[in-house]
Amino acid sequence: QIARALEAAEEYDRLMRSLLALTRSEQEVPLRASAYLQDLLPLLGLAAGRKLTLEAEGEPAELRVRRPALDAALLALMQDMPAGSPPVLRLRGTRLTPGFPVGAARQDALRAAGVTVEGSVLQLPTRAG
């Protein structure tokens, strides 16, 4: 029970940090892709209407994230997650696969946040050299 309580407290902490990040003025920050998405996962799950998991493969990738623009674009995208889609986000390096097609309106918001949309795969913004 203690382990479950600690896990719930950590998820709540990530959720609150993600919510607070949405209220900050825009800034561009370098972040590790898997850590960024893992921290945002509880909030993305709320937007999707169910608990999500993140499957990360490959070498840890560094991103250049425009916050809160990318956070908001990903949240909006997760609102479109169909009920039949697996609740899994797949990350391979800087490529994120949400598991469902990305609508045109969501593509515009993602592109404005620095993401390249290739079909149903999102190429997250990489850290400038």
Secondary structure, DSSP 8 states (H G I E B T S, - for coil): -HHHHHHHHHHHHHHHHHHHHTTS--EEEEEEHHHHHHHHHHHHHHHHTS--EEEEESS--EEEEEETHHHHHHHHHHTT--TTS-SEEEEETTEEE-SS---HHHHHHHHHTT-EEETTEEE--B---
